[in-house]
Amino acid sequence: MANIPTPHICAKKGAFAKTVLMPGDPKRSKFIADNFLSNAELVNDVRGVQGYTGEYKGKKVSVMASGMGQPSIGIYSYELFNFYDVENIIRVGSIGSIDKDLHIKDIILAQGACTNGNFASQFNLNGTFSAIADFGLLQKAAFLCEKGGLRYKVGNVLSSDTFYDDSFSPMLWAKMGVLGVEMEAYALYCNALRSGKKALAICTVSDSFIYADENASAEERQNSFTAMMKIALDTATEL
């Protein structure tokens, strides 16, 4: 077992709240801390992966970036769950839609995650593991989306190990009801389930494989997906 601090997180024991919001981008982590948390304190900055702990509506909440891809979120979520006693991680990320009814800035609540990667092979399972969200977190987030009148869908996502891929055919996944493509949810869900903890991915549509003219800029991805951030934070306050 690794000691605290870990090789990737320099925070002291007790520095993180029981619930951590996890965007991919460190700048989005800072944006959430600056704009939504009171008394936010920087608790981690190893490799520029910024983590903050503060309060939201009187509840202690943390936010820390995951970086891109399953290996990266696999490391950070594992260390938070297993070494820092974090109970819940809510991913707040961007996603590419492969559903004709979903447009830029709509929200996807990932009930489950597929993958074209090999993350679950480490568990030595004789089959294909279905990585799913915690139902309690999912139920709370869906209720808040409904209450807020937001455009959203609940369903399956694909966590891809590749961003540029000559052989990738997203619409084959769409035929199976998959809503969008991102890169982290599957590993997060696996780690949560293996650790006996809870996880949910809340993703905002940043671009579309169907509508070529729908693309969010890097700045919009960093700063403007506030509806998703509020849903995640309000879900955290009910835990």
C-alpha angles and dihedrals in degrees: 000000000000121000125236119285093048126209089266106030123054097188122124122244110282093022093116127067120235088257122052126188109214121199118175095232119071088212090057088051090055091045091055092047093048097045106033111022126074120214090010114184126195105238101168136028104154108147088357092290097141120211125183136183123201142124133285118189089342094308123116109242134169132205126196133165121246101198120224127312140012097288091056099045087040090063098043097043091047092053093045093049098041106030106025099042094239111166103189134031120188114192113214106191148138125264139189112235122230093173119096092219095054122085138177113305093016114129130240120199105202107225088174140358132223123194143198088205135086103238096126094054089088090070093063094228119168095228144015115312119222109216112208138178125248106270094218093056091043093050093050093048093047090050091051092049090051092046091050094049092239125161106245145143132207118216150087126331134190119236103204124199090207132057097184109041128162093201101042115124107184095181091063086063090045089058087062092053097261109154105201150345126251134144112236118041098086095057092043092052093047092052093047093050093045091049095046090243135120133257141173133180116215110185134184119215106248098170141358135234087203104044107047094193094060109092130137119217122240089255092051091050090051101043115015107055090091098138090064091047093052092048090052093047094047089049088053092054091059095055 
